[in-house]
Amino acid sequence: FNGFPLGNGDMGGMLWLSNNGLELQINKIDLYDIPKNGNMTLRSAGRVHIDFGMPCFDYLYLKDFEARLSLKDALSAITSSTPFSNLKIESWVDKKSNLWILDCYMDSNNSTFSYSPSVSMERWGSRDFGGWYGGYSKNVAEGLGNAKAKISNKDIIVQDSFEGGLTFCMACRVIDTDNEPSLMSDKKGIIRTKMDTKKHFQIMISIATSNESAHPLSAATKILNDAEEIKTDQLKQEHLDWWHSFWQKSFVHIGDDYLENIYYLRRYIMASSSSGRYLSPFNGGLWTWNKDIRQWVTPHHWNTQESYWGLAQENDCDLMKPYINTYFRLMPQAEAYAGSRGIKNAIL
């Protein structure tokens, strides 16, 4: 309820604060599970926890605090000041690759006080509660998937596979600081940094699926390697350039700030969630936050079309492509179904 939606059109999710750090749920637009005895479900990839080792966002200790989402820059900026530290974080999802970046600056307010931030990544899966409040499975093991965590060099890797054949891989790396990764369980890994009084480091999270590569692990690792070689400053500038160009495509001025803000927020949400293989579903898009819970799971045209109304008028025709392409890919099946009902050269 107090989270920021971030995304590049294919990868995205919510970012929100805990007393000691940040929580991110990583989502991707093509993570569809097609179980033999259940509904087709767009599942979450997993969750990332960042613990800065102190109560940096606890209301009790805040001397100063600000958290903003800039629609213009598609970037979240968070600062806090406590008796323990000054903290600054910038976070964005790279528009050119499925890479989520967090740039973190920490400085202790006390030369004798040190800390050891940690980053963990996990995937547990869950029931989806997809019956639109009309009932739910009481099998608490449903939807857990086959997630497996491991350490590769200094990266946390989480891989999973679904019944329908999709496989995917998430990879997390912390750069510009000494750190040591380890497993906390079969489904969760953690990277602990060394104790210090001042730190500047980047957290990078990537994801790849078998829709994009026959080897999702190699593809996810390559995204991290390429980003580390390019450096985050250049990636950030390219990210800003894309979004600033996007905002030049259209505008409204109607003398009502509230309605104008809805227009711009909606453009931001669609540009952040509708550039992937599939359309952005109407009930949550990429912004679900509680594991796989989504109170309607079967892709549904009649509701989803409402998210796409008006995109042509606002000069965002490219954001309609995932919607149009998804249904065009269904044409052969729709034609075959019509044929099974005795009608040729038609779709049903």
N, C-alpha and C positions, 0 to 999 in steps of 0.2 A: 504494500500500500504506500510505502515511502521509497520505492525503488525508481531508478532511472532506466528507461529502455534504450539500449544501444544495439546497433546492428549495421551490417553492410549489405543487406538484402537477402543473404543466404545464411550467414551465421549471425547470431545475436543472443540477447538475453537481458535479464534484469540484473542491476547492480544495486545493492543496498548496504546499510551500515549495521554493524554490531557494536557492542561496547568497546571491543578490543580491535576491531578491524573491519573487513569487508566480506560480503558474500556475493558470489556470482553464480547464477544458473546459466549454463551454456546450452543453447538450443541451436538446431539447424533445420532448414526447411524441408529436407528430404529424408529425415530419420523415421520413415514409416515402417512400422512393424505390421506384418500381415499374418497373425496367428491362425492356425487351422480351426481352432474352436473359440474364436473371439472376433472382435471388431478391428478393422484397420485403424491403427492408432499412430499419430505423430508423437513420438516419445522425445524426452529430453536426453541430451548427451551426458550430462553430469553436472557436478557442482564444484566450485573452487572456493576455498576458505583462505583468507589472509588474516593472520594474527600478528599484530605489530608488537606484541609482548608487553602491552601496557593499556590502560583504559583511555585510549586516545579519543573516543567518541562518547564516553560516558557523560551524561548531562551533569553529574555531580562535580566533575573536574574541569569543565569547559570554561576557559577564559575568553576564547573567541572561536567562532565556528562559521563555516559557510560551505554549502554544497549546492552546486548548480549544474544543470544540463543546458548547454548551449545548443539550440537547434541550428543556428547558423554554422557552427563548427562541428556538429555531431560529436561533441566531446563533453565529458563530465569532468568538473574540477571541484576538488574537495580540499578544504584546509581546516586545521584545528590547532588550537594552542591550549596546552594544559600545563600543570606544574612539572610534568615529566618530559614533554617534548613539543616541538613545533613540527607539524606534519603537512605535506602537500602531495596531492595525488592528481594526476591527469590520466584519463582512461578513454580509449576509443577503439573501434573495430575497423581495421584497415579495409578500405574500399576495394583494393586490388587483390586481396588474398584473404583466406579465412583465418585471420590472425587477430586476436584480442590483445591489446597492449595496455599495461598499467605502468606508468612512470612515477616512481615514489621517491620522495625526499624526506629524510628524517634527521632531526637535530635535537639532541638532548638539551634541556634547559639547565642541566646540572652535570658538571664535568665528572662527577663521581657515579652518575647513573648511566648504566649501559643496558642494552636490550638486544634481543635476538629474534627478529621477525621470522615467521614461518609461513609457507604456502603449501596447502594440501589440495589434492584433487581426487574426486571419488565418483563412482557411479553405482547406485544401488537399485535403481528402477523401482517401480511400484505399480499397484493397481491404478487404472485410469479413471474410475468412477464415471464412465462414459455414457451412462444411461439417462442423462439429463434429469437427474433426481428421481428417475422412475425405478430405481433398484440398483444394487451393486453386488459385486462378488464378495463373499465372505472368506474367500481363500486368500489369506494375507501373503502367500508366496507368489501370487499371480503377478506377472509383469517384471519379475526380477531380472530376467535376461541372463546372459552368459558373461557378464563383465569380468575382466581380469586385469589387474594392475601389475606393473613391473617397472623396474628402473633400467633405463638404457643410457649409458654414459652418465650424465647428470640431469637427465630428463625424467619426469614422471610420465608414464605411458598408461593409458586406459583403453583397452580394446573390448569390443562387444560384437555380437552377431545376433540377428533376428531370424525368426522362423521363415519369413518370406525370402531370405537369402541375402539381405543387406548386411554388410559389415562396415564398421567404422572405427576410427582411432582418434583419441584426443592426446595431445602432448603438451606438457607444461615445462617451461625453462625459466630460471632466474639468472640474469646476467649482471655483470659489473659488481659482484660481491662474492666473497667466499661462501660456499654453501655445501651441504652434504645431504643428498636425497636418500630416503629409505622407505620401506613399506610399513604401513600400520596394519594392513590386513590384505586379503586377496583382492579387495576392491578399492583400496585407498592408499595413496602414497603421499609423502610429505617431504618438503625441502626446508631444512633448517639452516638459517644463516648464522654466521659467527657473531658473538657478542661484540658490541661496539657502542660508541656514543654518538656517531654520526654516520649516516648511510645515504647513498643514492643508488638505486638499483631499478631494473626493469623486470617486469613479469610478462612473459609471453605465453599465450595459450593458442594452439592451433587445432584444427580438426579436418579430417578428410574421410570420405566414404567410398565404398566400392562403386557408386555411381560415377565417380570422377577418376578413380585409379584402381587398377587390379591389386595394388599394394598400398592400402591406406596408411600403414605405419610409415613406409618410406616417404609417402606424400606429405604427411603431417610433419615429419622431421625436417623435410626439405623446406617447408614454409618457415620453420624456426631458423634454420641455417641461413636461408636467403635474407631474412629480416635482420639477423645479427650482423651479417656482412654489410648490408645497406646502411644500418644504423637508424635508430628511432627518429632522430631529427628529420631526416629526409623522408621517412615514411609518414611522419606527421604532416610535413609540408604538402606532400602529394595528396594526402587525405583532405587537408583543408582546401586545396585547390579544386578538388572534385566537388566538394560540397558547396563552395562559394559559386562555382559555375552552375551547379544545380539550382541554387536559389535565384539565379538570373532568368530562369525560364518563364516565370509568371509571378504575379502579385495581385492582391486585392486591396482596395482602400474603400471602405464603406462607412467609415465614421463610427464603428462600433468595435472597440478593442477586443471584447470578449469573442465576438464572432470571427474577427480577423485571426485571433490566436488559434481558434479551432481549425481554421483553414491551414495555417502554417504547421500546426501540430500534426494534422492529418497527412500533409505532404511529407513531413519528416518520418512519420510512422511507416508510410508506404514505401518511401525510398530506403528505409532501414530494413524492410522485410519482404519486398517483392522484386527480387532480382535473381532468384535461384531457379532450381529445376521445377519446383512446384509453386502453386499459388499460396498466398498467405491466408491461412484459415481464419474465419470470422471470429472465432471464440478464443482470442488470446494471441494469435499470430505467433511471433517468436518470444512473447513476453510472459509465458507461464513461469512460475517460480517455485512450485511445490512438487518436485520430482515429476512424475508422469501424469499428474492429475489434470484433466481437461474435460469439463462436464458435457462434452459431446465429442465423439471421436471419429465417426464415419464422415468422410469428406462430403459436404452438402452444398450443392450449387445455389439453392435458393437464398440461403443466408449469406454465403460468401460473396455473391455478386454485389451485395450492397457496399462492400469495402472497395469495390472497383468502380462504382458509379462516379462519374465526374473527372476521372483521370485524364481523359482526352481533352476535356474543356480546359483543364488547368495545364495543358501542354506537357503532360507526363505520360505520353503514349507508351514509352519504353517500359514503364512499370506495369503495363497491361500484358506484356508478353508472357510472363509465367502463367497467368490466368488463361489466356488464349491457347498457349501451347499445351497446357495440361489437358484441356478438353479436346483439342485436335488429336492428341495421342490416344484418346479414348474412342475416336471415331470407328476404327476397325471392330472393336468389341461391340459398340452400339449398333453397327451395321449387321454384325453376325447375330446379335440378339433379335433385331428386326426380322432377319432371315429365318430364324427359328420359329417366328410367329407367322411365317408365310408371306412376308412382305419383302420384296427385293428393292435394291437401290434406295434404301431409306435408313434412317437411324431411329432407334427407340431407346 
